[in-house]
């Protein structure tokens, strides 16, 4: 299975530090997520309903009608390769690793290409997978460029899959309103911006034929009743959403500045920062010795670290102090 962030148990064993002592910055999940309301008892006692309330809330939030609710976008990532015969799939070298795993697993020919070379490979590509913003590098794609690529892929019945897991802080950059075009598939999730990763609620946007085929593949009751209730509340709370967008953008800038003061020239999004450097593994390990977990991409060339956001002020101070200690240790070694 591909590696993911949030594996505190493994870090605890490796460094001999109890799980409860860690500050986990290894995911890009909002640490101050949506305040979950109490779930009515009836939602635990019966099978999920017809999804109508959830779909109404989602259509209002995403400003489009063509969507399918799924048990987190991971469910769609694993199912979409089963809806095509053997295809030529292109994605960039450093992106969410479940895509390459899923398409490989179902017999498709997967190739990794630098983003700057996508254009020249489109004619030999059946499925282009893009994360926008990209995870973990934070690089962004212009919506006009994406739609141009979709148009070129459409000439030979190709697909453009756009994963917008980290776009909610800047929703104007999204493509959900265009996803009724055949061959354009957009994925969104409540896991990152809303901080509801445990609820496992996501949405797929696409043409009616694609969504019907995907629904047949996934079967009934894709989202639990309690998760539907919480998702409806989150998608409908426009005041919380506006306040959170402003707060996350500010927090992302704060994290970037904090890292810069420690000599870490990072880039990223409102929810994470990315640093690619030959010393990334060393910094990851030094922070881990202080019970701060980052996501180390050890197979990247050069290595890289993704830093998620601290939550409360105490966590910000803890990270700042730990980075300062790391900086001093580095200075002593270089002396």
Secondary structure, 3 states (H helix, E strand, C coil): CCCCCCCHHHHHHHHCCCHHHCEECCCCCCCCCCCCCCCCCHHHHCCCCCCHHHHHHHHHHHCCCCEEEECCHHHHHHHHHHHCCCCEEEECCCCCCHHHHHHHHCCCEEEECCHHHHHHHHHHCCEEEEECCCCCCCCCCCHHHHHHHHHHHHCCCCEEEEECCCCHHHHHHCCHHHCCCCCEEEEEECCCCCCCHHHCCEEEECCHHHHHHHHHHHCCCCCCHHHHHHHHHHHHCHHHHHHHHHHHHHHHHHHHHHHHHCCCCCEECCCEEEEECCCHHHHHHHHHCCCEECEEECCCCCCEEEEECCCCHHHHHHHHHHHHHHHHHHHHHHC
